């Protein structure tokens, strides 16, 4: 995998654990010196010498790591993330588009809890389809819980937290409580993809991958947060935020992304409207993107493949 396009490497992954980065670096150093001893007979590869060169590591700890196979927990978690095809995460990852789609649903209609548990709210048909993808392709032990009214949610258990940690490093908020407490903005991951699309020759072969990932991200927005007022008038309901400024910034960023991907549809800040929606009781601001007849006609005419995917019944 090209190093320039690894978006989350093993060290970024390790940072999500309290002592993960330090543990990973010490483990790698210990294993390197221990392995080198057997090929070059260097004295710095003994257990005592390795422990002496590592800060706050006893001989017993190093012995357990190297001789008994009791690796630091972060190493085991990283190995599992590699086995299921999650790590390292980048544009050359074989499951990149599936992981990108999962991230998109988590951002637009889900959340990540304090303990890295992932929940995605979806109606029956898309919920079951996404759950099937998570289980069969991403190897997450997930289940779809359905309510009597046809709505429901996906609860991600085993391996789900590994994805949540990667998503955190890509800019998705993590923590309990209401989602509105996080001051939601577009994840920095999206901005990284835009940079890759705009980059020069050195990233040319990744341009189409990044562009498709951006379109899939926006597609999930249309599939999950669209209100069809009439056939010629749609509203995209964005996340609520605690302040008007953050809500407007989110609206402007999403409009900017839509214009970037579909310039001929002419979706601009004028589609945001002059005033944001305000819920006085909940003290929340909400940006809405109003797509008028002319925007929809141009979207359908100039980007027919994307337009058809909005209502194709697939995730």
Secondary structure, 3 states (H helix, E strand, C coil): CCHHHEEECHHHHHCCCCCHHHHHHHHHHHHHHHHHHHHHCCHHHCHHHHHHHCCCCCHHHHHHHHCCCCCCHHHHHHHHHHHCCCCCEECCCCCHHHHHHHHHHHHHHEEECCCCCEEEEEEHHHHHHHHHHHHHCCCCCEEEEECCCCEEEEEECCCHHHHHHHHHHCCCCCCCCCHHHHCCCCCHHHHHHHHHHHCCHHHHHHHHHHHHHHHHHHHHHHHHCEEEEECCEEEEEEEEECCHHHHHHHHHHHHHHHHHHCHHHCCCHHHHCCCCEEECCCCEEEEEEEECHHHHHHHHHHCHHHHHHHCCCCC
